[in-house]
Amino acid sequence: MPDGGEAVTSEAGTGWQGDVLVVGAGTAGLPAAIFAARRGARVVVAEAEATAGGTLRRAAGHVSAAGTRLQREKGIADSPEAHAADIARITGGTADAEMVALACELAPRTVAWLDELGLDWDPASPAILHALEAYAVPRTYWGRKRAVSIAEVLVPLFEAEVAAGRITFLPGLRLTALDRAAGVVTGARFIDAEGRAHRIDAAQTVLTSGGYTANPTLFAELTHGLPLCGGAEPANTGAGLLAARAVGAMLRPARHFLPHVGGIEDPPGSHRTARADNPALMPERPPWEIWVDRNGARAMREDEPDRVTQQKALTRVPDMTFWIVWDDAIAAAAPTLLPAWRGARLDAAWNRHPAFTRADSLKALASATGIDPAGLAATVAAWNAALETGAPDPLGRQHRPMPIVQPPFFAVKNHGTTATSSGGLAVDRDCRVLEAPGRPIPGLHAAGEILGRELLSGNAFVGGMSITPALAFGRRLGEAGLVW
C-alpha cells in the first residue's frame, strides 16, 4: 500500500487520493490521523489554517478523567462510572447518556496516553474547578502551558508521520463540499487562499473541522435566533456542518445554549469579544453598578451567586445585550470594572467606541445608547429609593453599596458571548454521521467540536468534556479501524 495520499490529476484542480481524509488538524483530527496512519492507512489531512494544532494553540486545555495515575498519587478514589454519574448530576440528565458513558470510559486511557507522551501537567491538577460546574471530586487536569502543553506533545507525533510519508498534510485548504455518490461519501472539495479548487478522494472522510462560532448566520439558525458574539476561532465557520448537511446529514440544534455573561464587542460590528477585555464581574468582583436591557429594566440579578442561573437569565434578555450603568461617585469608589481598558485606551473608548457612553444626565445617556429613557429613569429611581429606605431588592441582590445619583453617568454595552458551539452533527456511538431517520451515512464520520458542546455537557459547562472526548473519539476512529 503506498504511503500517504497520492497526488492525482483532477478536472476540479489539484487532487489527491487516500484511504482516509481527515478535515481539520486540531484536537480530534490529530489523533485520528496519527492512529489511522499507524494502522497502515493512506491518510490525507486538509486544514484551513497554515499549521496543525487548531484550538490547542489557544484553548484553556482542561481535560477530565477518572481513575488516573495523577488521582491515585493524591489518594483520590474515582472511576469512569462515578465520572458519568457526576455529569448526569451536573447536567440534570440533559447530556447524551450513552456518549457520556463512552467518553468517560475512554478518558483515563486518553490521559494515560498524554502521560506517556510526557505532557507537563500543572502540579495543581487534578483539582475541582469552581469556575465551571464543579465535579464532586478532583478529576480535572491541565498542562503548565494550558492547551499548548497538549499541542507540544501531539503536533510532533503528527509531524513525524508527515515526515515519514504516511500522512499527506495540506494546510490552507477551506472545505467547500463533500462528494457523495450512490449514497456513499467519497471525499471532499476545497479551495485555497488563491481561490484554486482542490479535490480529495477517500474511502472514508472524518470531519474534525470545528464548530460554527465564527458564522453568525448559522449560529442564529441553530440557537433559535440568538445573536452571536464571542471569542470564536476564525476557522470555526461551520464549513463541516454545512457540507455535511448538503449531503443529507442531520444537525442537532442547540436546546440548552448558555452564554458567558459579559463581553464587549471589539472592534465594533465584528461579533467578536476578547476574554481579556471582559469586565470584572462575579465572583471576583461584586457589582457596584446596575445592568439594564434596552427597555431600561434591570436585566438580571447582578450579584447572582449561581453562574448557570445568571446565564439562563441572560438568554431571556432581548438580544442577550445589556448595559452596565453607574455614576461618577461609583467610578471613584469602586474597584476597577474594566481592568483591560485603562489610560489612553479607556480615554479613546469613551470618545470613540460605540459600546462606551458617558453623559451628564440619565436622559442623555439613554438617548446615546438607545436605552428607553423612561425605563432607565424609573429603574434608577427605584434603585436609589430602595437603598435610601433599606427595602429588599426585588431581584434578591445583596451587594448594594451606593446609589446612582452623581453625574456624569456611564454605560458600557455588553453581550452574552460564547466560544463554543452548542449544537452540531448527529452521530452514533461510532461517530458515524447520521441522516434521517438516524441512518449512518456510509463513508462519513465526525469528532470534536463539530458534534456540539451539548452532546456531552447538556445544559451546563462540564469541565474537561470538550478536549478529552475530542482526543478520545479521534483516537478511537483512527486506531479501531472504524474509518477505513
C-alpha positions, 0 to 999 in steps of 0.5 A, spaced: 500 500 500 503 506 498 504 511 503 500 517 504 495 520 499 497 520 492 497 526 488 492 525 482 490 529 476 483 532 477 478 536 472 476 540 479 484 542 480 489 539 484 487 532 487 489 527 491 487 520 493 487 516 500 484 511 504 482 516 509 481 524 509 481 527 515 478 535 515 481 539 520 488 538 524 486 540 531 484 536 537 480 530 534 483 530 527 490 529 530 489 523 533 485 520 528 490 521 523 496 519 527 492 512 529 489 511 522 496 512 519 499 507 524 494 502 522 497 502 515 492 507 512 493 512 506 491 518 510 490 525 507 489 531 512 486 538 509 486 544 514 484 551 513 489 554 517 497 554 515 499 549 521 496 543 525 494 544 532 487 548 531 484 550 538 490 547 542 494 553 540 489 557 544 484 553 548 484 553 556 486 545 555 482 542 561 481 535 560 477 530 565 478 523 567 477 518 572 481 513 575 488 516 573 495 515 575 495 523 577 488 521 582 491 515 585 498 519 587 493 524 591 489 518 594 483 520 590 478 514 589 474 515 582 472 511 576 469 512 569 462 510 572 462 515 578 465 520 572 458 519 568 454 519 574 457 526 576 455 529 569 448 526 569 448 530 576 451 536 573 447 536 567 440 534 570 440 528 565 440 533 559 447 530 556 447 524 551 447 518 556 450 513 552 456 518 549 457 520 556 458 513 558 463 512 552 467 518 553 468 517 560 470 510 559 475 512 554 478 518 558 483 515 563 486 511 557 486 518 553 490 521 559 494 515 560 496 516 553 498 524 554 502 521 560 506 517 556 507 522 551 510 526 557 505 532 557 507 537 563 501 537 567 500 543 572 502 540 579 495 543 581 491 538 577 487 534 578 483 539 582 475 541 582 474 547 578 469 552 581 469 556 575 465 551 571 460 546 574 464 543 579 465 535 579 464 532 586 471 530 586 478 532 583 478 529 576 480 535 572 487 536 569 491 541 565 498 542 562 503 548 565 502 551 558 494 550 558 492 547 551 499 548 548 502 543 553 497 538 549 499 541 542 507 540 544 506 533 545 501 531 539 503 536 533 510 532 533 507 525 533 503 528 527 509 531 524 513 525 524 508 521 520 508 527 515 515 526 515 515 519 514 510 519 508 504 516 511 500 522 512 499 527 506 498 534 510 495 540 506 494 546 510 490 552 507 485 548 504 477 551 506 472 545 505 467 547 500 463 540 499 463 533 500 462 528 494 457 523 495 455 518 490 450 512 490 449 514 497 456 513 499 461 519 501 467 519 497 471 525 499 471 532 499 472 539 495 476 545 497 479 551 495 485 555 497 487 562 499 488 563 491 481 561 490 484 554 486 479 548 487 482 542 490 479 535 490 480 529 495 478 522 494 477 517 500 474 511 502 472 514 508 472 522 510 472 524 518 470 531 519 474 534 525 473 541 522 470 545 528 464 548 530 460 554 527 462 560 532 465 564 527 458 564 522 453 568 525 448 566 520 448 559 522 449 560 529 442 564 529 439 558 525 441 553 530 440 557 537 433 559 535 435 566 533 440 568 538 445 573 536 452 571 536 458 574 539 464 571 542 471 569 542 470 564 536 476 561 532 476 564 525 476 557 522 470 555 526 465 557 520 461 551 520 464 549 513 463 541 516 456 542 518 454 545 512 457 540 507 455 535 511 448 537 511 448 538 503 449 531 503 443 529 507 446 529 514 442 531 520 444 537 525 442 537 532 440 544 534 442 547 540 436 546 546 440 548 552 445 554 549 448 558 555 452 564 554 458 567 558 455 573 561 459 579 559 463 581 553 464 587 549 464 587 542 471 589 539 472 592 534 465 594 533 460 590 528 465 584 528 461 579 533 467 578 536 469 579 544 476 578 547 476 574 554 481 579 556 477 585 555 471 582 559 469 586 565 470 584 572 464 581 574 462 575 579 465 572 583 471 576 583 468 582 583 461 584 586 457 589 582 457 596 584 453 598 578 446 596 575 445 592 568 439 594 564 436 591 557 434 596 552 427 597 555 431 600 561 429 594 566 434 591 570 436 585 566 438 580 571 440 579 578 447 582 578 450 579 584 447 572 582 451 567 586 449 561 581 453 562 574 448 557 570 442 561 573 445 568 571 446 565 564 439 562 563 437 569 565 441 572 560 438 568 554 431 571 556 434 578 555 432 581 548 438 580 544 442 577 550 445 585 550 445 589 556 448 595 559 452 596 565 450 603 568 453 607 574 455 614 576 461 618 577 461 617 585 461 609 583 467 610 578 471 613 584 469 608 589 469 602 586 474 597 584 476 597 577 470 594 572 474 594 566 481 592 568 483 591 560 481 598 558 485 603 562 489 610 560 489 612 553 485 606 551 479 607 556 480 615 554 479 613 546 473 608 548 469 613 551 470 618 545 470 613 540 467 606 541 460 605 540 459 600 546 462 606 551 457 612 553 458 617 558 453 623 559 451 628 564 444 626 565 440 619 565 436 622 559 442 623 555 445 617 556 439 613 554 438 617 548 446 615 546 445 608 547 438 607 545 436 605 552 428 607 553 429 613 557 423 612 561 425 605 563 432 607 565 429 613 569 424 609 573 429 603 574 434 608 577 429 611 581 427 605 584 434 603 585 436 609 589 429 609 593 430 602 595 437 603 598 435 610 601 429 606 605 433 599 606 427 595 602 429 588 599 431 588 592 426 585 588 431 581 584 434 578 591 441 582 590 445 583 596 451 587 594 448 594 594 453 599 596 451 606 593 446 609 589 446 612 582 445 619 583 452 623 581 453 625 574 456 624 569 453 617 568 456 611 564 454 605 560 458 600 557 454 595 552 455 588 553 453 581 550 452 574 552 458 571 548 460 564 547 466 560 544 463 554 543 458 551 539 452 548 542 449 544 537 452 540 531 452 533 527 448 527 529 452 521 530 452 514 533 456 511 538 461 510 532 461 517 530 458 515 524 454 521 521 447 520 521 441 522 516 434 521 517 431 517 520 438 516 524 441 512 518 449 512 518 451 515 512 456 510 509 463 513 508 462 519 513 464 520 520 465 526 525 469 528 532 470 534 536 467 540 536 463 539 530 458 534 534 456 540 539 458 542 546 451 539 548 452 532 546 456 531 552 455 537 557 447 538 556 445 544 559 451 546 563 459 547 562 462 540 564 469 541 565 474 537 561 468 534 556 470 538 550 478 536 549 478 529 552 472 526 548 475 530 542 482 526 543 478 520 545 473 519 539 479 521 534 483 516 537 478 511 537 476 512 529 483 512 527 486 506 531 479 501 531 479 501 524 472 504 524 474 509 518 477 505 513 
